[in-house]
Amino acid sequence: MVALNQDKDIVGHVLLSKIKIIDGDNTVDSLALAPVSVAPDYQKKGIGSKLIRTALKNAIELGYRSVIVLGHKDYYPRFGFKPASLWNIKAPFEVPDEVFMALELADNSLEDVQGIVNYSKAFFE
């Protein structure tokens, strides 16, 4: 999803990618929120927040129940993200607990979910 200025130039974008949370033989489909960007001249104007809120709304409409993000600990909680460790969800690499977060898109949608996030190989390239 992109944000355009009055001249129809792209000034921001957000992407949700399919991921899996794997715990042994149990696999849960989820989404990763990444990347999110806003051009410097357009930052601090609510564009990033609007992109994220719209992307999360679209995820709900598509039937997804959770989103994972690796991001700034003071930014993403405003959208409801909490440390993924609350559900025993872990990144496949070392990362500080406070920046690896999850969001339930429906009440208690991560209640019985735990495991390691499996990103597509594009995340590692």
MDTraj code that builds the backbone (N, CA, C; nanometers):
import mdtraj as md
import numpy as np

residues = "MET VAL ALA LEU ASN GLN ASP LYS ASP ILE VAL GLY HIS VAL LEU LEU SER LYS ILE LYS ILE ILE ASP GLY ASP ASN THR VAL ASP SER LEU ALA LEU ALA PRO VAL SER VAL ALA PRO ASP TYR GLN LYS LYS GLY ILE GLY SER LYS LEU ILE ARG THR ALA LEU LYS ASN ALA ILE GLU LEU GLY TYR ARG SER VAL ILE VAL LEU GLY HIS LYS ASP TYR TYR PRO ARG PHE GLY PHE LYS PRO ALA SER LEU TRP ASN ILE LYS ALA PRO PHE GLU VAL PRO ASP GLU VAL PHE MET ALA LEU GLU LEU ALA ASP ASN SER LEU GLU ASP VAL GLN GLY ILE VAL ASN TYR SER LYS ALA PHE PHE GLU".split()
xyz = np.array([
    [0.0850, -0.1149, 0.0000],
    [0.0000, 0.0000, 0.0000],
    [0.0908, 0.1228, 0.0000],
    [0.0504, 0.2256, -0.0741],
    [0.1317, 0.3461, -0.0832],
    [0.0499, 0.4696, -0.0472],
    [0.1209, 0.5750, -0.0096],
    [0.0622, 0.7070, 0.0117],
    [0.1170, 0.7980, -0.0972],
    [0.0289, 0.8772, -0.1563],
    [0.0676, 0.9680, -0.2640],
    [0.0493, 1.1126, -0.2195],
    [0.1361, 1.2007, -0.2705],
    [0.1154, 1.3428, -0.2456],
    [0.0228, 1.3997, -0.3532],
    [0.0042, 1.5300, -0.3532],
    [-0.0877, 1.5934, -0.4488],
    [-0.0425, 1.5755, -0.5933],
    [0.0883, 1.5565, -0.6136],
    [0.1419, 1.5365, -0.7488],
    [0.1438, 1.3896, -0.7892],
    [0.0846, 1.3055, -0.7059],
    [0.0788, 1.1604, -0.7300],
    [0.2153, 1.0926, -0.7171],
    [0.3079, 1.1557, -0.6445],
    [0.4362, 1.0933, -0.6134],
    [0.4182, 1.0056, -0.4901],
    [0.4854, 0.8923, -0.4872],
    [0.4807, 0.8051, -0.3695],
    [0.5618, 0.8699, -0.2583],
    [0.4983, 0.8899, -0.1427],
    [0.5665, 0.9514, -0.0290],
    [0.5726, 0.8583, 0.0919],
    [0.5091, 0.7424, 0.0812],
    [0.5146, 0.6459, 0.1898],
    [0.4609, 0.5123, 0.1436],
    [0.4987, 0.4080, 0.2179],
    [0.4443, 0.2758, 0.1850],
    [0.4496, 0.1852, 0.3066],
    [0.3683, 0.0808, 0.3014],
    [0.3662, -0.0214, 0.4054],
    [0.3430, -0.1552, 0.3364],
    [0.4002, -0.2582, 0.3946],
    [0.3849, -0.3921, 0.3382],
    [0.3556, -0.4909, 0.4503],
    [0.2593, -0.5777, 0.4269],
    [0.2321, -0.6914, 0.5147],
    [0.2655, -0.8173, 0.4361],
    [0.3493, -0.9023, 0.4937],
    [0.3906, -1.0260, 0.4269],
    [0.3444, -1.1466, 0.5066],
    [0.3064, -1.2513, 0.4358],
    [0.2651, -1.3749, 0.5025],
    [0.3846, -1.4381, 0.5730],
    [0.3598, -1.4812, 0.6966],
    [0.4591, -1.5560, 0.7737],
    [0.3871, -1.6711, 0.8422],
    [0.4652, -1.7550, 0.9071],
    [0.4094, -1.8637, 0.9874],
    [0.4747, -1.8594, 1.1249],
    [0.3964, -1.8955, 1.2252],
    [0.4494, -1.9147, 1.3599],
    [0.4477, -2.0648, 1.3817],
    [0.5661, -2.1221, 1.4024],
    [0.5797, -2.2677, 1.4055],
    [0.6227, -2.3143, 1.5440],
    [0.5507, -2.4141, 1.5942],
    [0.5829, -2.4788, 1.7211],
    [0.5694, -2.6288, 1.6994],
    [0.6808, -2.6937, 1.6675],
    [0.6765, -2.8370, 1.6385],
    [0.5921, -2.8636, 1.5160],
    [0.4861, -2.9431, 1.5334],
    [0.3966, -2.9748, 1.4221],
    [0.2843, -2.8725, 1.4057],
    [0.2753, -2.7782, 1.4973],
    [0.1695, -2.6767, 1.4911],
    [0.2181, -2.5539, 1.4143],
    [0.1383, -2.5097, 1.3180],
    [0.1711, -2.3924, 1.2376],
    [0.0516, -2.2984, 1.2343],
    [0.0782, -2.1709, 1.2580],
    [-0.0260, -2.0685, 1.2548],
    [0.0134, -1.9636, 1.1513],
    [-0.0789, -1.9307, 1.0618],
    [-0.0549, -1.8248, 0.9644],
    [-0.0665, -1.6893, 1.0329],
    [0.0214, -1.5986, 0.9936],
    [0.0201, -1.4635, 1.0477],
    [0.0756, -1.3704, 0.9409],
    [0.0972, -1.2458, 0.9788],
    [0.1551, -1.1465, 0.8888],
    [0.2694, -1.0749, 0.9585],
    [0.3665, -1.0303, 0.8790],
    [0.4741, -0.9449, 0.9289],
    [0.4530, -0.8054, 0.8720],
    [0.4618, -0.7063, 0.9571],
    [0.4512, -0.5671, 0.9156],
    [0.5919, -0.5161, 0.8902],
    [0.6287, -0.5049, 0.7627],
    [0.7622, -0.4563, 0.7259],
    [0.7766, -0.4600, 0.5748],
    [0.8325, -0.3606, 0.5183],
    [0.8765, -0.2352, 0.5795],
    [0.7650, -0.1306, 0.5816],
    [0.7905, -0.0273, 0.6591],
    [0.7072, 0.0927, 0.6608],
    [0.8023, 0.2090, 0.6362],
    [0.7685, 0.2950, 0.5428],
    [0.8552, 0.4103, 0.5192],
    [0.7726, 0.5315, 0.4796],
    [0.8247, 0.6484, 0.5160],
    [0.7666, 0.7759, 0.4760],
    [0.8831, 0.8667, 0.4377],
    [0.8719, 0.9333, 0.3237],
    [0.9766, 1.0247, 0.2783],
    [1.0016, 1.1318, 0.3844],
    [1.1286, 1.1710, 0.4039],
    [1.1615, 1.2657, 0.5115],
    [1.0759, 1.3923, 0.5146],
    [1.0471, 1.4517, 0.4010],
    [0.9683, 1.5754, 0.3994],
    [0.8228, 1.5547, 0.4411],
    [0.7801, 1.4298, 0.4502],
    [0.6402, 1.3992, 0.4823],
    [0.6249, 1.3311, 0.6185],
    [0.7348, 1.3172, 0.6903],
    [0.7286, 1.2541, 0.8219],
    [0.6668, 1.3487, 0.9246],
    [0.6181, 1.2908, 1.0323],
    [0.5552, 1.3645, 1.1432],
    [0.4246, 1.4322, 1.1006],
    [0.3582, 1.3733, 1.0003],
    [0.2306, 1.4278, 0.9530],
    [0.1193, 1.3238, 0.9596],
    [0.1478, 1.2089, 1.0220],
    [0.0456, 1.1059, 1.0375],
    [0.0338, 1.0088, 0.9214],
    [0.1196, 1.0229, 0.8220],
    [0.1108, 0.9359, 0.7046],
    [0.1434, 0.7916, 0.7411],
    [0.2519, 0.7708, 0.8153],
    [0.2894, 0.6350, 0.8554],
    [0.1804, 0.5697, 0.9386],
    [0.1250, 0.6444, 1.0331],
    [0.0176, 0.5907, 1.1175],
    [-0.1040, 0.5528, 1.0345],
    [-0.1403, 0.6380, 0.9404],
    [-0.2567, 0.6083, 0.8567],
    [-0.2311, 0.4845, 0.7710],
    [-0.1105, 0.4725, 0.7163],
    [-0.0766, 0.3539, 0.6373],
    [-0.0873, 0.2275, 0.7222],
    [-0.0321, 0.2321, 0.8429],
    [-0.0340, 0.1147, 0.9304],
    [-0.1773, 0.0800, 0.9699],
    [-0.2549, 0.1781, 1.0106],
    [-0.3939, 0.1508, 1.0512],
    [-0.4754, 0.0922, 0.9357],
    [-0.4549, 0.1439, 0.8169],
    [-0.5271, 0.0916, 0.7007],
    [-0.4821, -0.0497, 0.6685],
    [-0.3522, -0.0754, 0.6769],
    [-0.3010, -0.2104, 0.6509],
    [-0.3571, -0.3098, 0.7522],
    [-0.3638, -0.2709, 0.8791],
    [-0.4182, -0.3599, 0.9822],
    [-0.5672, -0.3850, 0.9597],
    [-0.6401, -0.2827, 0.9195],
    [-0.7828, -0.2989, 0.8883],
    [-0.7998, -0.3966, 0.7722],
    [-0.7178, -0.3822, 0.6700],
    [-0.7241, -0.4737, 0.5555],
    [-0.6919, -0.6168, 0.5975],
    [-0.5951, -0.6331, 0.6876],
    [-0.5590, -0.7670, 0.7359],
    [-0.6778, -0.8326, 0.8059],
    [-0.7494, -0.7558, 0.8861],
    [-0.8686, -0.8082, 0.9537],
    [-0.9728, -0.8501, 0.8505],
    [-0.9951, -0.7652, 0.7527],
    [-1.0948, -0.7953, 0.6489],
    [-1.0585, -0.9209, 0.5699],
    [-0.9294, -0.9498, 0.5582],
    [-0.8834, -1.0695, 0.4872],
    [-0.8825, -1.1936, 0.5764],
    [-0.9177, -1.1761, 0.7041],
    [-0.9290, -1.2901, 0.7942],
    [-0.8046, -1.3244, 0.8735],
    [-0.7028, -1.2392, 0.8684],
    [-0.5839, -1.2662, 0.9494],
    [-0.6131, -1.2332, 1.0945],
    [-0.5446, -1.3034, 1.1839],
    [-0.5739, -1.2904, 1.3267],
    [-0.4603, -1.2292, 1.4069],
    [-0.3429, -1.2105, 1.3423],
    [-0.2301, -1.1525, 1.4148],
    [-0.1296, -1.0922, 1.3178],
    [-0.0482, -1.0012, 1.3728],
    [0.0595, -0.9373, 1.2973],
    [0.1813, -0.9295, 1.3885],
    [0.2971, -0.9539, 1.3302],
    [0.4249, -0.9457, 1.4008],
    [0.5025, -0.8268, 1.3447],
    [0.5740, -0.7553, 1.4305],
    [0.6592, -0.6461, 1.3830],
    [0.7895, -0.6450, 1.4617],
    [0.8957, -0.6119, 1.3936],
    [1.0254, -0.5853, 1.4551],
    [1.0460, -0.4360, 1.4364],
    [1.0287, -0.3600, 1.5437],
    [1.0324, -0.2154, 1.5264],
    [1.0517, -0.1397, 1.6560],
    [1.0432, -0.0098, 1.6458],
    [1.0724, 0.0793, 1.7576],
    [0.9748, 0.0572, 1.8730],
    [1.0315, 0.0363, 1.9899],
    [0.9527, 0.0024, 2.1090],
    [0.8588, 0.1142, 2.1539],
    [0.8849, 0.2367, 2.1127],
    [0.7988, 0.3480, 2.1524],
    [0.6977, 0.3865, 2.0445],
    [0.7079, 0.3264, 1.9265],
    [0.6178, 0.3627, 1.8165],
    [0.5028, 0.2637, 1.7997],
    [0.5340, 0.1372, 1.7910],
    [0.4317, 0.0381, 1.7556],
    [0.3290, 0.0077, 1.8649],
    [0.3594, 0.0259, 1.9928],
    [0.2541, 0.0030, 2.0935],
    [0.1306, 0.0919, 2.0752],
    [0.1440, 0.2059, 2.0109],
    [0.0264, 0.2930, 1.9891],
    [-0.0791, 0.2263, 1.9011],
    [-0.0370, 0.1220, 1.8272],
    [-0.1302, 0.0472, 1.7429],
    [-0.1795, -0.0799, 1.8119],
    [-0.1329, -0.1013, 1.9348],
    [-0.1750, -0.2186, 2.0107],
    [-0.0722, -0.3300, 2.0177],
    [0.0433, -0.3108, 1.9559],
    [0.1471, -0.4142, 1.9601],
    [0.2036, -0.4263, 2.1012],
    [0.2319, -0.5510, 2.1396],
    [0.2910, -0.5832, 2.2695],
    [0.4079, -0.6781, 2.2458],
    [0.4995, -0.6893, 2.3425],
    [0.6098, -0.7841, 2.3233],
    [0.5569, -0.9238, 2.2896],
    [0.6102, -0.9816, 2.1831],
    [0.5662, -1.1146, 2.1390],
    [0.5949, -1.2203, 2.2445],
    [0.6892, -1.1921, 2.3313],
    [0.7234, -1.2880, 2.4368],
    [0.6057, -1.3132, 2.5313],
    [0.5087, -1.2228, 2.5349],
    [0.3894, -1.2454, 2.6176],
    [0.3156, -1.3716, 2.5754],
    [0.3317, -1.4106, 2.4488],
    [0.2694, -1.5320, 2.3963],
    [0.3736, -1.6403, 2.3680],
    [0.4956, -1.6185, 2.4140],
    [0.6054, -1.7118, 2.3877],
    [0.6294, -1.7269, 2.2366],
    [0.6162, -1.6150, 2.1658],
    [0.6478, -1.6099, 2.0230],
    [0.7864, -1.5477, 2.0111],
    [0.8724, -1.6141, 1.9352],
    [1.0126, -1.5727, 1.9267],
    [1.0540, -1.5467, 1.7829],
    [1.1507, -1.4589, 1.7686],
    [1.2118, -1.4338, 1.6378],
    [1.3082, -1.5472, 1.6062],
    [1.3380, -1.5689, 1.4787],
    [1.4327, -1.6740, 1.4413],
    [1.5782, -1.6289, 1.4538],
    [1.5995, -1.5134, 1.5151],
    [1.7329, -1.4566, 1.5338],
    [1.7319, -1.3775, 1.6641],
    [1.8494, -1.3460, 1.7136],
    [1.8594, -1.2708, 1.8390],
    [1.8101, -1.1273, 1.8184],
    [1.7215, -1.0848, 1.9051],
    [1.6673, -0.9496, 1.8979],
    [1.6180, -0.9113, 2.0373],
    [1.6345, -0.7844, 2.0766],
    [1.5840, -0.7437, 2.2078],
    [1.4328, -0.7653, 2.2188],
    [1.3909, -0.8130, 2.3324],
    [1.2499, -0.8464, 2.3560],
    [1.1561, -0.7299, 2.3270],
    [1.1959, -0.6098, 2.3658],
    [1.1047, -0.4958, 2.3554],
    [1.0800, -0.4469, 2.2125],
    [1.1564, -0.4951, 2.1147],
    [1.1362, -0.4507, 1.9763],
    [1.0721, -0.5576, 1.8878],
    [1.0526, -0.6772, 1.9411],
    [0.9870, -0.7850, 1.8661],
    [0.8471, -0.8003, 1.9236],
    [0.7470, -0.7536, 1.8474],
    [0.6123, -0.7395, 1.9015],
    [0.5072, -0.8120, 1.8179],
    [0.3944, -0.8358, 1.8815],
    [0.2809, -0.9011, 1.8157],
    [0.1542, -0.8213, 1.8455],
    [0.0583, -0.8358, 1.7555],
    [-0.0712, -0.7706, 1.7709],
    [-0.1806, -0.8720, 1.7431],
    [-0.2740, -0.8844, 1.8364],
    [-0.3923, -0.9684, 1.8143],
    [-0.4947, -0.8859, 1.7368],
    [-0.5361, -0.9357, 1.6218],
    [-0.6354, -0.8653, 1.5407],
    [-0.7779, -0.9010, 1.5812],
    [-0.7919, -1.0010, 1.6645],
    [-0.9205, -1.0406, 1.7221],
    [-0.8940, -1.0759, 1.8678],
    [-0.9955, -1.0658, 1.9508],
    [-0.9786, -1.0955, 2.0931],
    [-0.9183, -1.2336, 2.1138],
    [-0.8105, -1.2372, 2.1901],
    [-0.7438, -1.3615, 2.2301],
    [-0.6996, -1.4481, 2.1123],
    [-0.6727, -1.3879, 1.9982],
    [-0.6359, -1.4668, 1.8804],
    [-0.4980, -1.5315, 1.8910],
    [-0.4174, -1.4886, 1.9865],
    [-0.2867, -1.5524, 2.0077],
    [-0.2843, -1.6352, 2.1360],
    [-0.3991, -1.6549, 2.1969],
    [-0.4075, -1.7218, 2.3269],
    [-0.3387, -1.8582, 2.3284],
    [-0.3580, -1.9392, 2.2280],
    [-0.2982, -2.0728, 2.2245],
    [-0.1855, -2.0827, 2.1229],
    [-0.1263, -1.9687, 2.0881],
    [-0.0200, -1.9657, 1.9876],
    [0.1134, -1.9415, 2.0562],
    [0.2125, -2.0159, 2.0148],
    [0.3502, -1.9926, 2.0569],
    [0.4398, -2.0512, 1.9499],
    [0.5663, -2.0166, 1.9542],
    [0.6590, -2.0746, 1.8588],
    [0.7546, -1.9719, 1.8012],
    [0.8198, -2.0120, 1.6940],
    [0.9200, -1.9294, 1.6277],
    [0.8628, -1.8798, 1.4956],
    [0.8806, -1.7515, 1.4701],
    [0.8327, -1.6924, 1.3453],
    [0.9190, -1.7411, 1.2298],
    [0.8526, -1.7815, 1.1241],
    [0.9200, -1.8270, 1.0027],
    [0.8935, -1.7243, 0.8928],
    [0.9945, -1.6395, 0.8682],
    [0.9851, -1.5393, 0.7622],
    [1.0224, -1.6027, 0.6289],
    [0.9749, -1.5427, 0.5197],
    [1.0192, -1.5878, 0.3878],
    [1.1667, -1.5524, 0.3718],
    [1.2338, -1.6198, 0.2802],
    [1.3781, -1.5974, 0.2646],
    [1.4104, -1.4551, 0.2204],
    [1.3149, -1.3836, 0.1605],
    [1.3389, -1.2456, 0.1180],
    [1.3742, -1.1549, 0.2364],
    [1.3268, -1.1880, 0.3556],
    [1.3584, -1.1082, 0.4742],
    [1.5059, -1.1163, 0.5113],
    [1.5736, -1.2183, 0.4652],
    [1.7128, -1.2399, 0.5033],
    [1.8100, -1.1986, 0.3938],
    [1.7590, -1.1503, 0.2821],
    [1.8466, -1.1135, 0.1699],
    [1.8792, -0.9667, 0.1708],
])
top = md.Topology()
chain = top.add_chain()
for i, resn in enumerate(residues, 1):
    res = top.add_residue(resn, chain, resSeq=i)
    for name in ("N", "CA", "C"):
        top.add_atom(name, md.element.get_by_symbol(name[0]), res)
traj = md.Trajectory(xyz[None], top)
